[in-house]
């Protein structure tokens, strides 16, 4: 993930009010992508227990 995407997700608040109005869709898209990557990372870290996910 690009560092600016991670920081934007962690801050949760856009300081510039004008940008905030346009930023919602981009933040949701980036956030969804970041969460999918995190889930996949965690899935790969989990020891195999013979169960399908």
Secondary structure, DSSP 8 states (H G I E B T S, - for coil): --HHHHHHHHH---SSHHHHHHHHHHHHHHHHHHHHHHHHHHHHHS---S---
